[in-house]
Amino acid sequence: MTEPAEPTAEPTAEPTLEWTTHGVGPWTGPTPDDPRLDPELLAHGDTRNVIDRYRYWSMAAIVADLDARRHPFHVAIENWQHDMNIGSIVRSANAFLAAEVHIVGRRRWNKRGAMVTDRYQHVSHHETIADLVAFAREAGLPIVAVDNVEGSRPVDAAPLPRACILLFGQEGPGLSAEALAAADETIEIRQFGSTRSINASAAAAIVMHEWVRHHASP
């Protein structure tokens, strides 16, 4: 069983943990001396959707640990139609440890699919594509648009840039003309069936994993 925390001082006895369907119960052994641990979670249990390494850690401690390891790719999503896929894309960005997620357009977005992972993932807002472009240029990040339009190259034909912004559009219409024009390159996912496109959140996960496959350390 994976140790739920990494105490700085060894406890005097092995704790007894009650594993539940949704995490772990209260810590029943000697209280570990570790500032990363949350007293409330130790007392009442940890049912959050986090990996075992982060059991009983405070949210601030988890974010700090993730910040020390984040990958240099960013994810941007156009939000003109309150797309329900945005939450799922944020969840995938957290899973693949993206540096930041940028919501372009409407400030409000459907967080249901994020499953509270937005608490651990940096998310910022840009009113327009022009604002995103200004951020990208200042940060020295090329914008890689993801859409199956004429001139797109297959995502697996060549490695994605190590530091970049992966830009995704809305379910159905895809990226806006302004977004495609602002991109430094456009990529697509190879498809072999009858459908014109795949789900936006699925496409985002595929592209992020392609980045990880080439650039992430084991």
MDTraj code that builds the backbone (N, CA, C; nanometers):
import mdtraj as md
import numpy as np

residues = "MET THR GLU PRO ALA GLU PRO THR ALA GLU PRO THR ALA GLU PRO THR LEU GLU TRP THR THR HIS GLY VAL GLY PRO TRP THR GLY PRO THR PRO ASP ASP PRO ARG LEU ASP PRO GLU LEU LEU ALA HIS GLY ASP THR ARG ASN VAL ILE ASP ARG TYR ARG TYR TRP SER MET ALA ALA ILE VAL ALA ASP LEU ASP ALA ARG ARG HIS PRO PHE HIS VAL ALA ILE GLU ASN TRP GLN HIS ASP MET ASN ILE GLY SER ILE VAL ARG SER ALA ASN ALA PHE LEU ALA ALA GLU VAL HIS ILE VAL GLY ARG ARG ARG TRP ASN LYS ARG GLY ALA MET VAL THR ASP ARG TYR GLN HIS VAL SER HIS HIS GLU THR ILE ALA ASP LEU VAL ALA PHE ALA ARG GLU ALA GLY LEU PRO ILE VAL ALA VAL ASP ASN VAL GLU GLY SER ARG PRO VAL ASP ALA ALA PRO LEU PRO ARG ALA CYS ILE LEU LEU PHE GLY GLN GLU GLY PRO GLY LEU SER ALA GLU ALA LEU ALA ALA ALA ASP GLU THR ILE GLU ILE ARG GLN PHE GLY SER THR ARG SER ILE ASN ALA SER ALA ALA ALA ALA ILE VAL MET HIS GLU TRP VAL ARG HIS HIS ALA SER PRO".split()
xyz = np.array([
    [0.0853, -0.1193, 0.0000],
    [0.0000, 0.0000, 0.0000],
    [0.0882, 0.1235, 0.0000],
    [0.0562, 0.2180, -0.0794],
    [0.1363, 0.3388, -0.0891],
    [0.1241, 0.4226, 0.0372],
    [0.2338, 0.4712, 0.0899],
    [0.2336, 0.5592, 0.2067],
    [0.1576, 0.6864, 0.1721],
    [0.0575, 0.7278, 0.2465],
    [-0.0245, 0.8422, 0.2099],
    [0.0438, 0.9759, 0.2264],
    [0.1541, 0.9831, 0.2931],
    [0.2266, 1.1089, 0.3086],
    [0.3729, 1.0775, 0.3265],
    [0.4560, 1.1820, 0.3247],
    [0.5990, 1.1630, 0.3403],
    [0.6453, 1.2450, 0.4601],
    [0.6221, 1.1968, 0.5832],
    [0.6563, 1.2735, 0.7018],
    [0.8042, 1.3055, 0.7074],
    [0.8356, 1.4207, 0.7657],
    [0.9756, 1.4568, 0.7840],
    [1.0357, 1.3825, 0.9024],
    [0.9503, 1.3375, 0.9932],
    [0.9968, 1.2578, 1.1065],
    [0.9201, 1.1266, 1.1065],
    [0.9888, 1.0180, 1.1286],
    [0.9252, 0.8882, 1.1260],
    [0.8284, 0.8740, 1.2435],
    [0.7033, 0.8297, 1.2198],
    [0.6127, 0.8061, 1.3318],
    [0.6628, 0.6915, 1.4182],
    [0.6203, 0.6934, 1.5434],
    [0.6679, 0.5902, 1.6361],
    [0.6022, 0.4560, 1.6090],
    [0.4884, 0.4580, 1.5407],
    [0.4208, 0.3329, 1.5070],
    [0.3598, 0.3464, 1.3695],
    [0.3405, 0.2348, 1.3071],
    [0.2818, 0.2351, 1.1734],
    [0.1343, 0.2733, 1.1841],
    [0.0858, 0.3744, 1.1059],
    [-0.0538, 0.4142, 1.1152],
    [-0.1447, 0.3081, 1.0544],
    [-0.2662, 0.3047, 1.1035],
    [-0.3672, 0.2158, 1.0478],
    [-0.4615, 0.2999, 0.9638],
    [-0.4664, 0.2758, 0.8335],
    [-0.5485, 0.3559, 0.7440],
    [-0.6692, 0.2761, 0.6994],
    [-0.7815, 0.3421, 0.6978],
    [-0.9030, 0.2797, 0.6488],
    [-0.9293, 0.3319, 0.5077],
    [-0.9023, 0.2487, 0.4071],
    [-0.9224, 0.2890, 0.2681],
    [-1.0695, 0.2757, 0.2343],
    [-1.1245, 0.3817, 0.1767],
    [-1.2647, 0.3838, 0.1384],
    [-1.2745, 0.3837, -0.0133],
    [-1.3983, 0.3817, -0.0624],
    [-1.4196, 0.3849, -0.2071],
    [-1.3664, 0.5149, -0.2665],
    [-1.3698, 0.6206, -0.1876],
    [-1.3309, 0.7526, -0.2376],
    [-1.2151, 0.8102, -0.1570],
    [-1.1104, 0.7334, -0.1368],
    [-0.9942, 0.7871, -0.0677],
    [-0.9624, 0.7096, 0.0591],
    [-0.9218, 0.7834, 0.1615],
    [-0.8818, 0.7219, 0.2878],
    [-0.9560, 0.7879, 0.4032],
    [-0.9710, 0.7124, 0.5113],
    [-1.0368, 0.7638, 0.6305],
    [-0.9411, 0.8442, 0.7172],
    [-0.9811, 0.8775, 0.8381],
    [-0.8950, 0.9545, 0.9283],
    [-0.7632, 0.8828, 0.9571],
    [-0.6596, 0.9604, 0.9794],
    [-0.5290, 0.9056, 1.0157],
    [-0.5380, 0.8566, 1.1600],
    [-0.5103, 0.7284, 1.1827],
    [-0.5277, 0.6710, 1.3157],
    [-0.3965, 0.6437, 1.3879],
    [-0.2832, 0.6652, 1.3204],
    [-0.1555, 0.6452, 1.3870],
    [-0.1091, 0.7742, 1.4526],
    [0.0148, 0.7759, 1.5044],
    [0.0713, 0.8992, 1.5598],
    [0.0720, 1.0092, 1.4541],
    [0.0363, 1.1291, 1.4921],
    [0.0299, 1.2409, 1.3971],
    [0.1689, 1.2717, 1.3439],
    [0.1894, 1.2647, 1.2120],
    [0.3221, 1.2912, 1.1557],
    [0.3589, 1.4388, 1.1635],
    [0.4864, 1.4645, 1.1773],
    [0.5368, 1.6016, 1.1837],
    [0.5745, 1.6443, 1.0414],
    [0.4771, 1.6952, 0.9671],
    [0.4992, 1.7326, 0.8279],
    [0.4118, 1.8530, 0.7970],
    [0.4708, 1.9703, 0.7698],
    [0.3913, 2.0920, 0.7468],
    [0.3040, 2.0852, 0.6221],
    [0.3288, 1.9886, 0.5335],
    [0.2465, 1.9772, 0.4130],
    [0.1095, 1.9184, 0.4424],
    [0.0950, 1.8518, 0.5546],
    [-0.0284, 1.7810, 0.5847],
    [-0.1332, 1.8751, 0.6448],
    [-0.2590, 1.8500, 0.6088],
    [-0.3714, 1.9315, 0.6541],
    [-0.4337, 1.8671, 0.7782],
    [-0.4375, 1.9376, 0.8904],
    [-0.4931, 1.8798, 1.0134],
    [-0.6375, 1.8331, 0.9977],
    [-0.7173, 1.9066, 0.9190],
    [-0.8571, 1.8678, 0.8996],
    [-0.8676, 1.7342, 0.8243],
    [-0.7827, 1.7179, 0.7241],
    [-0.7840, 1.5928, 0.6480],
    [-0.7344, 1.4766, 0.7324],
    [-0.6328, 1.5010, 0.8121],
    [-0.5834, 1.3957, 0.9009],
    [-0.6924, 1.3515, 0.9983],
    [-0.7715, 1.4474, 1.0434],
    [-0.8733, 1.4174, 1.1439],
    [-0.9970, 1.3517, 1.0844],
    [-1.0328, 1.3913, 0.9624],
    [-1.1607, 1.3467, 0.9064],
    [-1.1481, 1.2571, 0.7832],
    [-1.0283, 1.2395, 0.7318],
    [-1.0104, 1.1572, 0.6127],
    [-0.9950, 1.2419, 0.4876],
    [-0.9476, 1.1803, 0.3819],
    [-0.9210, 1.2500, 0.2562],
    [-0.9906, 1.1759, 0.1425],
    [-1.0984, 1.2325, 0.0941],
    [-1.1760, 1.1691, -0.0137],
    [-1.1570, 1.2399, -0.1467],
    [-1.0564, 1.3244, -0.1587],
    [-1.0335, 1.3989, -0.2822],
    [-0.9817, 1.3080, -0.3942],
    [-1.0010, 1.3533, -0.5167],
    [-0.9518, 1.2803, -0.6339],
    [-0.8061, 1.3198, -0.6589],
    [-0.7178, 1.2700, -0.5721],
    [-0.5747, 1.2980, -0.5860],
    [-0.4982, 1.1655, -0.5804],
    [-0.3767, 1.1668, -0.6331],
    [-0.2938, 1.0473, -0.6286],
    [-0.2520, 1.0191, -0.4844],
    [-0.2107, 0.8963, -0.4572],
    [-0.1780, 0.8556, -0.3203],
    [-0.0692, 0.9426, -0.2574],
    [0.0240, 0.9885, -0.3382],
    [0.1332, 1.0719, -0.2863],
    [0.0806, 1.1949, -0.2123],
    [-0.0339, 1.2465, -0.2569],
    [-0.0861, 1.3709, -0.2009],
    [-0.1940, 1.3505, -0.0949],
    [-0.2153, 1.2266, -0.0499],
    [-0.3132, 1.2044, 0.0549],
    [-0.2777, 1.2847, 0.1805],
    [-0.3741, 1.3576, 0.2300],
    [-0.3660, 1.4401, 0.3504],
    [-0.2876, 1.5702, 0.3297],
    [-0.2325, 1.5917, 0.2117],
    [-0.1619, 1.7183, 0.1878],
    [-0.2636, 1.8314, 0.1764],
    [-0.2266, 1.9504, 0.2187],
    [-0.3112, 2.0674, 0.1975],
    [-0.3102, 2.1035, 0.0496],
    [-0.4119, 2.1768, 0.0061],
    [-0.4185, 2.2170, -0.1334],
    [-0.2973, 2.3028, -0.1710],
    [-0.2593, 2.3954, -0.0832],
    [-0.1446, 2.4823, -0.1107],
    [-0.0163, 2.4016, -0.1281],
    [0.0006, 2.2972, -0.0476],
    [0.1208, 2.2136, -0.0570],
    [0.1224, 2.1367, -0.1888],
    [0.0060, 2.0885, -0.2313],
    [-0.0007, 2.0157, -0.3582],
    [0.0331, 2.1080, -0.4744],
    [-0.0265, 2.2287, -0.4760],
    [0.0002, 2.3243, -0.5847],
    [0.1481, 2.3609, -0.5884],
    [0.2078, 2.3822, -0.4718],
    [0.3506, 2.4167, -0.4667],
    [0.4360, 2.3039, -0.5239],
    [0.4009, 2.1801, -0.4937],
    [0.4767, 2.0669, -0.5458],
    [0.4594, 2.0559, -0.6977],
    [0.3365, 2.0767, -0.7458],
    [0.3129, 2.0733, -0.8901],
    [0.3879, 2.1869, -0.9605],
    [0.3898, 2.3038, -0.8989],
    [0.4576, 2.4192, -0.9594],
    [0.6059, 2.3930, -0.9803],
    [0.6631, 2.3121, -0.8953],
    [0.8067, 2.2822, -0.9066],
    [0.8359, 2.1870, -1.0213],
    [0.7300, 2.1252, -1.0790],
    [0.7511, 2.0230, -1.1810],
    [0.6735, 2.0481, -1.3106],
    [0.6051, 2.1592, -1.3228],
    [0.5167, 2.1794, -1.4383],
    [0.5937, 2.1771, -1.5709],
    [0.5245, 2.1280, -1.6735],
    [0.5819, 2.1244, -1.8073],
    [0.5679, 2.2607, -1.8749],
    [0.6510, 2.2899, -1.9740],
    [0.6501, 2.4232, -2.0355],
    [0.5463, 2.4434, -2.1451],
    [0.4510, 2.3521, -2.1605],
    [0.3454, 2.3773, -2.2584],
    [0.2221, 2.4346, -2.1888],
    [0.1532, 2.5242, -2.2596],
    [0.0302, 2.5855, -2.2117],
    [-0.0856, 2.5339, -2.2959],
    [-0.2052, 2.5467, -2.2427],
    [-0.3264, 2.5081, -2.3151],
    [-0.4185, 2.6287, -2.3208],
    [-0.4691, 2.6592, -2.4395],
    [-0.5641, 2.7699, -2.4556],
    [-0.6912, 2.7162, -2.5206],
    [-0.8050, 2.7692, -2.4782],
    [-0.9344, 2.7220, -2.5272],
    [-1.0215, 2.8424, -2.5585],
    [-1.0772, 2.8457, -2.6782],
    [-1.1747, 2.9506, -2.7104],
    [-1.3073, 2.9185, -2.6408],
    [-1.3678, 3.0195, -2.5814],
    [-1.4912, 3.0001, -2.5048],
    [-1.5963, 3.1022, -2.5492],
    [-1.6484, 3.0801, -2.6679],
    [-1.7509, 3.1710, -2.7197],
    [-1.8908, 3.1154, -2.6959],
    [-1.9053, 2.9866, -2.6775],
    [-2.0373, 2.9232, -2.6683],
    [-2.0565, 2.8470, -2.5373],
    [-1.9796, 2.8778, -2.4363],
    [-1.9904, 2.8111, -2.3064],
    [-1.9814, 2.6591, -2.3242],
    [-1.8779, 2.6162, -2.3938],
    [-1.8579, 2.4757, -2.4282],
    [-1.8398, 2.3907, -2.3029],
    [-1.9179, 2.2846, -2.2925],
    [-1.9089, 2.1959, -2.1759],
    [-1.7795, 2.1154, -2.1734],
    [-1.7072, 2.1094, -2.2851],
    [-1.5817, 2.0339, -2.2901],
    [-1.4675, 2.1032, -2.2167],
    [-1.4816, 2.2316, -2.1883],
    [-1.3708, 2.3074, -2.1298],
    [-1.3270, 2.2470, -1.9969],
    [-1.4226, 2.2099, -1.9133],
    [-1.3868, 2.1503, -1.7850],
    [-1.3051, 2.0236, -1.8008],
    [-1.3422, 1.9400, -1.8972],
    [-1.2676, 1.8163, -1.9211],
    [-1.1276, 1.8462, -1.9729],
    [-1.1135, 1.9512, -2.0535],
    [-0.9808, 1.9883, -2.1043],
    [-0.8932, 2.0373, -1.9891],
    [-0.9506, 2.1132, -1.8969],
    [-0.8747, 2.1580, -1.7796],
    [-0.8302, 2.0375, -1.6975],
    [-0.9180, 1.9398, -1.6842],
    [-0.8822, 1.8183, -1.6094],
    [-0.7649, 1.7473, -1.6757],
    [-0.7661, 1.7373, -1.8082],
    [-0.6543, 1.6734, -1.8790],
    [-0.5272, 1.7561, -1.8653],
    [-0.5407, 1.8876, -1.8687],
    [-0.4230, 1.9747, -1.8524],
    [-0.3584, 1.9523, -1.7170],
    [-0.4407, 1.9312, -1.6150],
    [-0.3875, 1.9000, -1.4828],
    [-0.3177, 1.7646, -1.4833],
    [-0.3798, 1.6661, -1.5481],
    [-0.3227, 1.5319, -1.5516],
    [-0.1871, 1.5295, -1.6205],
    [-0.1730, 1.6099, -1.7267],
    [-0.0476, 1.6127, -1.8020],
    [0.0454, 1.7240, -1.7542],
    [0.0069, 1.7935, -1.6475],
    [0.0897, 1.8935, -1.5797],
    [0.1268, 2.0107, -1.6710],
    [0.0264, 2.0689, -1.7341],
    [0.0480, 2.1879, -1.8162],
    [0.0871, 2.3065, -1.7283],
    [0.1627, 2.3977, -1.7855],
    [0.2044, 2.5158, -1.7103],
    [0.0847, 2.6008, -1.6717],
    [-0.0086, 2.6189, -1.7672],
    [-0.1230, 2.7066, -1.7424],
    [-0.2300, 2.6802, -1.8469],
    [-0.3542, 2.7065, -1.8096],
    [-0.4657, 2.7004, -1.9029],
    [-0.5171, 2.8418, -1.9238],
    [-0.5419, 2.8766, -2.0498],
    [-0.5901, 3.0097, -2.0848],
    [-0.7293, 2.9985, -2.1465],
    [-0.8272, 3.0640, -2.0854],
    [-0.9623, 3.0681, -2.1382],
    [-0.9762, 3.1970, -2.2178],
    [-1.0092, 3.1855, -2.3458],
    [-1.0197, 3.3027, -2.4343],
    [-1.1675, 3.3268, -2.4654],
    [-1.2151, 3.4481, -2.4380],
    [-1.3545, 3.4806, -2.4656],
    [-1.4306, 3.5021, -2.3372],
    [-1.5408, 3.4317, -2.3202],
    [-1.6208, 3.4467, -2.1998],
    [-1.5426, 3.4064, -2.0756],
    [-1.5553, 3.4869, -1.9726],
    [-1.4828, 3.4577, -1.8491],
    [-1.5396, 3.3353, -1.7784],
    [-1.6717, 3.3230, -1.7801],
    [-1.7350, 3.2085, -1.7154],
    [-1.7248, 3.0852, -1.8045],
    [-1.6940, 2.9721, -1.7444],
    [-1.6862, 2.8477, -1.8185],
    [-1.7413, 2.7343, -1.7323],
    [-1.7872, 2.6310, -1.7964],
    [-1.8505, 2.5193, -1.7267],
    [-1.7433, 2.4350, -1.6573],
    [-1.7423, 2.4383, -1.5259],
    [-1.6377, 2.3712, -1.4484],
    [-1.6729, 2.2277, -1.4094],
    [-1.7906, 2.1840, -1.4449],
    [-1.8342, 2.0525, -1.3985],
    [-1.7376, 1.9414, -1.4400],
    [-1.6943, 1.9440, -1.5654],
    [-1.6054, 1.8392, -1.6143],
    [-1.4656, 1.8443, -1.5561],
    [-1.4300, 1.9567, -1.4921],
    [-1.2957, 1.9704, -1.4347],
    [-1.2782, 1.8857, -1.3093],
    [-1.3897, 1.8472, -1.2465],
    [-1.3830, 1.7642, -1.1254],
    [-1.2888, 1.8255, -1.0214],
    [-1.2997, 1.9553, -1.0018],
    [-1.2239, 2.0392, -0.9074],
    [-1.0728, 2.0422, -0.9338],
    [-1.0279, 1.9887, -1.0465],
    [-0.8844, 1.9951, -1.0764],
    [-0.8395, 2.1383, -1.1042],
    [-0.9339, 2.2290, -1.1322],
    [-0.8972, 2.3698, -1.1540],
    [-0.8392, 2.4320, -1.0268],
    [-0.8614, 2.3688, -0.9116],
    [-0.8020, 2.4183, -0.7871],
    [-0.6512, 2.3976, -0.7853],
    [-0.6035, 2.3025, -0.8633],
    [-0.4607, 2.2699, -0.8660],
    [-0.3932, 2.3157, -0.9950],
    [-0.4721, 2.3667, -1.0881],
    [-0.4216, 2.4063, -1.2195],
    [-0.4346, 2.5567, -1.2361],
    [-0.3271, 2.6229, -1.2764],
    [-0.3338, 2.7671, -1.3010],
    [-0.4210, 2.7933, -1.4235],
    [-0.5224, 2.8778, -1.4066],
    [-0.6146, 2.9126, -1.5143],
    [-0.6234, 3.0642, -1.5233],
    [-0.6018, 3.1183, -1.6427],
    [-0.6108, 3.2627, -1.6631],
    [-0.7107, 3.2929, -1.7741],
    [-0.7461, 3.4195, -1.7885],
    [-0.8481, 3.4594, -1.8843],
    [-0.7956, 3.5681, -1.9776],
    [-0.8338, 3.5589, -2.1057],
    [-0.8035, 3.6616, -2.2054],
    [-0.9334, 3.6962, -2.2774],
    [-0.9607, 3.8231, -2.2906],
    [-1.0853, 3.8660, -2.3546],
    [-1.0912, 3.8261, -2.5017],
    [-0.9780, 3.8372, -2.5708],
    [-0.9764, 3.8143, -2.7154],
    [-0.8556, 3.7310, -2.7560],
    [-0.8589, 3.6820, -2.8783],
    [-0.7431, 3.6118, -2.9350],
    [-0.6236, 3.7053, -2.9396],
    [-0.6473, 3.8312, -2.9707],
    [-0.5370, 3.9282, -2.9748],
    [-0.4671, 3.9377, -2.8396],
    [-0.5440, 3.9299, -2.7313],
    [-0.4833, 3.9332, -2.5981],
    [-0.3986, 3.8086, -2.5735],
    [-0.4475, 3.6935, -2.6196],
    [-0.3685, 3.5704, -2.6057],
    [-0.2398, 3.5808, -2.6864],
    [-0.2494, 3.6322, -2.8061],
    [-0.1318, 3.6469, -2.8913],
    [-0.0294, 3.7387, -2.8244],
    [-0.0765, 3.8482, -2.7646],
    [0.0141, 3.9404, -2.6969],
    [0.0879, 3.8689, -2.5838],
    [0.0151, 3.7860, -2.5073],
    [0.0793, 3.7072, -2.4007],
    [0.1823, 3.6116, -2.4593],
    [0.1454, 3.5428, -2.5678],
    [0.2348, 3.4441, -2.6288],
    [0.3632, 3.5097, -2.6785],
    [0.3500, 3.6241, -2.7430],
    [0.4683, 3.6914, -2.7974],
    [0.5600, 3.7390, -2.6854],
    [0.5015, 3.7930, -2.5793],
    [0.5828, 3.8398, -2.4669],
    [0.6544, 3.7242, -2.3988],
    [0.5874, 3.6095, -2.3919],
    [0.6468, 3.4921, -2.3266],
    [0.7362, 3.4115, -2.4205],
    [0.7377, 3.4462, -2.5489],
    [0.8182, 3.3720, -2.6453],
    [0.7647, 3.2334, -2.6734],
    [0.6318, 3.2193, -2.6732],
    [0.5691, 3.0889, -2.6934],
    [0.4992, 3.0835, -2.8288],
    [0.5376, 2.9914, -2.9178],
    [0.4629, 2.9751, -3.0426],
    [0.3238, 2.9196, -3.0137],
    [0.2274, 2.9589, -3.0960],
    [0.0904, 2.9105, -3.0811],
    [0.0673, 2.7982, -3.1819],
    [0.0279, 2.6826, -3.1305],
    [-0.0003, 2.5675, -3.2155],
    [-0.1511, 2.5431, -3.2133],
    [-0.2175, 2.5746, -3.3233],
    [-0.3617, 2.5539, -3.3330],
    [-0.3915, 2.4075, -3.3626],
    [-0.5004, 2.3569, -3.3058],
    [-0.5400, 2.2182, -3.3284],
    [-0.6757, 2.2185, -3.3973],
    [-0.6757, 2.1847, -3.5272],
    [-0.7999, 2.1823, -3.6049],
    [-0.7728, 2.1086, -3.7353],
    [-0.8714, 2.0320, -3.7797],
    [-0.8507, 1.9559, -3.9035],
    [-0.8968, 2.0376, -4.0240],
    [-0.8184, 2.1405, -4.0528],
    [-0.8456, 2.2273, -4.1678],
    [-0.7375, 2.2048, -4.2731],
    [-0.7615, 2.2551, -4.3909],
    [-0.6645, 2.2391, -4.4991],
    [-0.5306, 2.3011, -4.4603],
    [-0.4240, 2.2279, -4.4833],
    [-0.2907, 2.2763, -4.4494],
    [-0.2397, 2.2297, -4.3145],
    [-0.3254, 2.1640, -4.2351],
    [-0.2809, 2.1138, -4.1050],
    [-0.1867, 1.9953, -4.1248],
    [-0.0871, 1.9833, -4.0383],
    [0.0006, 1.8663, -4.0421],
    [-0.0417, 1.7692, -3.9338],
    [-0.0274, 1.6402, -3.9544],
    [-0.0610, 1.5424, -3.8501],
    [0.0238, 1.5653, -3.7250],
    [-0.0394, 1.5573, -3.6092],
    [0.0294, 1.5860, -3.4840],
    [0.1462, 1.4919, -3.4606],
    [0.1384, 1.3699, -3.5148],
    [0.2446, 1.2724, -3.4933],
    [0.3508, 1.2738, -3.6032],
    [0.3402, 1.3680, -3.6974],
    [0.4375, 1.3728, -3.8069],
    [0.5709, 1.4314, -3.7625],
    [0.5682, 1.5151, -3.6605],
    [0.6899, 1.5763, -3.6067],
    [0.6617, 1.6177, -3.4634],
    [0.7632, 1.6207, -3.3781],
    [0.7398, 1.6586, -3.2382],
    [0.6836, 1.8000, -3.2261],
    [0.5972, 1.8205, -3.1299],
    [0.5476, 1.9544, -3.0978],
    [0.6597, 2.0363, -3.0356],
    [0.6542, 2.1688, -3.0459],
    [0.7550, 2.2507, -2.9767],
    [0.7534, 2.2219, -2.8267],
    [0.8686, 2.2275, -2.7646],
    [0.8747, 2.1977, -2.6207],
    [0.7987, 2.3031, -2.5408],
    [0.8264, 2.4273, -2.5643],
    [0.7535, 2.5370, -2.4986],
    [0.6581, 2.5957, -2.6014],
    [0.5293, 2.5907, -2.5734],
    [0.4315, 2.6366, -2.6719],
    [0.2958, 2.6538, -2.6061],
    [0.2017, 2.7073, -2.6836],
    [0.0614, 2.7139, -2.6441],
    [-0.0173, 2.6264, -2.7404],
    [-0.0859, 2.5268, -2.6887],
    [-0.1726, 2.4417, -2.7690],
    [-0.3123, 2.5032, -2.7662],
    [-0.3614, 2.5453, -2.8810],
    [-0.4857, 2.6212, -2.8889],
    [-0.5987, 2.5360, -2.9456],
    [-0.7068, 2.5225, -2.8677],
    [-0.8210, 2.4394, -2.9055],
    [-0.9460, 2.5252, -2.9232],
    [-1.0344, 2.4787, -3.0127],
    [-1.1571, 2.5520, -3.0402],
    [-1.2780, 2.4889, -2.9759],
    [-1.3958, 2.5337, -3.0212],
    [-1.5229, 2.4881, -2.9676],
    [-1.5651, 2.3556, -3.0305],
    [-1.6462, 2.2819, -2.9569],
    [-1.7050, 2.1605, -3.0119],
    [-1.7944, 2.1990, -3.1300],
    [-1.7730, 2.1391, -3.2445],
    [-1.8548, 2.1693, -3.3629],
    [-1.7844, 2.2634, -3.4586],
    [-1.7859, 2.3941, -3.4301],
    [-1.7257, 2.4883, -3.5261],
    [-1.5742, 2.4872, -3.5283],
    [-1.5113, 2.4357, -3.4245],
    [-1.3650, 2.4366, -3.4205],
    [-1.3115, 2.5749, -3.3883],
    [-1.1906, 2.6018, -3.4311],
    [-1.1284, 2.7310, -3.4025],
    [-1.1859, 2.8407, -3.4913],
    [-1.1868, 2.9612, -3.4365],
    [-1.2318, 3.0764, -3.5144],
    [-1.1281, 3.1100, -3.6207],
    [-1.1711, 3.1832, -3.7229],
    [-1.0795, 3.2251, -3.8298],
    [-0.9664, 3.3102, -3.7729],
    [-0.9981, 3.3931, -3.6732],
    [-0.8957, 3.4776, -3.6113],
    [-0.7901, 3.3935, -3.5405],
    [-0.8342, 3.2893, -3.4727],
    [-0.7402, 3.2027, -3.4024],
    [-0.6492, 3.1290, -3.4997],
    [-0.7067, 3.0770, -3.6073],
    [-0.6257, 3.0059, -3.7067],
    [-0.5242, 3.0991, -3.7707],
    [-0.5652, 3.2233, -3.7958],
    [-0.4737, 3.3198, -3.8576],
    [-0.3607, 3.3588, -3.7637],
    [-0.3862, 3.3557, -3.6336],
    [-0.2858, 3.3965, -3.5354],
    [-0.1860, 3.2863, -3.5043],
    [-0.2175, 3.1611, -3.5396],
    [-0.1328, 3.0475, -3.5025],
    [-0.0041, 3.0436, -3.5829],
    [0.1013, 2.9973, -3.5202],
    [0.2296, 2.9796, -3.5885],
    [0.2296, 2.8531, -3.6723],
    [0.1517, 2.7547, -3.6318],
    [0.1305, 2.6345, -3.7119],
    [-0.0010, 2.5706, -3.6704],
    [-0.0533, 2.4847, -3.7568],
    [-0.1800, 2.4159, -3.7287],
    [-0.1594, 2.2667, -3.7457],
    [-0.2083, 2.1924, -3.6483],
    [-0.1932, 2.0473, -3.6513],
    [-0.3312, 1.9811, -3.6455],
    [-0.3342, 1.8536, -3.6808],
    [-0.4577, 1.7771, -3.6732],
    [-0.4273, 1.6357, -3.6268],
    [-0.5314, 1.5658, -3.5830],
    [-0.5200, 1.4267, -3.5405],
    [-0.5646, 1.3380, -3.6556],
    [-0.4846, 1.2378, -3.6876],
    [-0.5216, 1.1470, -3.7966],
    [-0.6512, 1.0737, -3.7626],
    [-0.7446, 1.0689, -3.8578],
    [-0.8712, 0.9972, -3.8402],
    [-0.8968, 0.9088, -3.9619],
    [-0.9660, 0.7991, -3.9391],
    [-0.9840, 0.7010, -4.0461],
    [-1.1297, 0.6578, -4.0644],
    [-1.2209, 0.7131, -3.9850],
    [-1.3612, 0.6747, -3.9960],
    [-1.4430, 0.7765, -4.0727],
    [-1.5740, 0.7733, -4.0498],
    [-1.6653, 0.8578, -4.1270],
    [-1.6897, 0.9942, -4.0637],
    [-1.6626, 1.0075, -3.9316],
    [-1.6923, 1.1340, -3.8663],
    [-1.5914, 1.2411, -3.9040],
    [-1.6391, 1.3656, -3.9138],
    [-1.5500, 1.4752, -3.9526],
    [-1.4538, 1.5107, -3.8391],
    [-1.4989, 1.4992, -3.7161],
    [-1.4145, 1.5394, -3.6033],
    [-1.4448, 1.4528, -3.4822],
    [-1.3546, 1.4570, -3.3858],
    [-1.3775, 1.3860, -3.2607],
    [-1.4071, 1.4874, -3.1513],
    [-1.4541, 1.4385, -3.0388],
    [-1.4878, 1.5241, -2.9260],
    [-1.3707, 1.6154, -2.8904],
    [-1.4007, 1.7408, -2.8595],
    [-1.2965, 1.8403, -2.8341],
    [-1.2082, 1.8027, -2.7160],
    [-1.2685, 1.7511, -2.6083],
    [-1.1868, 1.7155, -2.4927],
    [-1.1007, 1.5933, -2.5211],
    [-1.1520, 1.5006, -2.6023],
    [-1.0720, 1.3846, -2.6415],
    [-0.9544, 1.4282, -2.7279],
    [-0.9796, 1.5190, -2.8203],
    [-0.8728, 1.5701, -2.9068],
    [-0.7645, 1.6386, -2.8241],
    [-0.8068, 1.7172, -2.7268],
    [-0.7098, 1.7875, -2.6426],
    [-0.6232, 1.6887, -2.5657],
    [-0.6843, 1.5836, -2.5122],
    [-0.6074, 1.4836, -2.4371],
    [-0.5067, 1.4129, -2.5271],
    [-0.5462, 1.3826, -2.6502],
    [-0.4551, 1.3162, -2.7434],
    [-0.3342, 1.4045, -2.7724],
    [-0.3586, 1.5314, -2.7987],
    [-0.2486, 1.6226, -2.8335],
    [-0.1568, 1.6442, -2.7136],
    [-0.2142, 1.6604, -2.5944],
    [-0.1297, 1.6775, -2.4756],
    [-0.0448, 1.5533, -2.4506],
    [-0.1033, 1.4361, -2.4706],
    [-0.0243, 1.3142, -2.4514],
    [0.0856, 1.3042, -2.5567],
    [0.0595, 1.3514, -2.6764],
    [0.1635, 1.3511, -2.7791],
    [0.2803, 1.4392, -2.7366],
    [0.2497, 1.5534, -2.6735],
    [0.3570, 1.6389, -2.6208],
    [0.4347, 1.5622, -2.5139],
    [0.3627, 1.5006, -2.4209],
    [0.4268, 1.4259, -2.3119],
    [0.5130, 1.3133, -2.3646],
    [0.4650, 1.2464, -2.4681],
    [0.5383, 1.1318, -2.5248],
    [0.6769, 1.1732, -2.5735],
    [0.6900, 1.2933, -2.6231],
    [0.8187, 1.3388, -2.6768],
    [0.9050, 1.4119, -2.5744],
    [0.8409, 1.4841, -2.4832],
    [0.9175, 1.5791, -2.4021],
    [0.9234, 1.5494, -2.2535],
    [0.8303, 1.4717, -2.2001],
    [0.8266, 1.4534, -2.0545],
    [0.9311, 1.3521, -2.0105],
    [0.9913, 1.3794, -1.8974],
    [1.0884, 1.2857, -1.8416],
    [1.0145, 1.1635, -1.7880],
    [1.0779, 1.0472, -1.7910],
    [1.0130, 0.9265, -1.7371],
    [0.9767, 0.9458, -1.5902],
])
top = md.Topology()
chain = top.add_chain()
for i, resn in enumerate(residues, 1):
    res = top.add_residue(resn, chain, resSeq=i)
    for name in ("N", "CA", "C"):
        top.add_atom(name, md.element.get_by_symbol(name[0]), res)
traj = md.Trajectory(xyz[None], top)
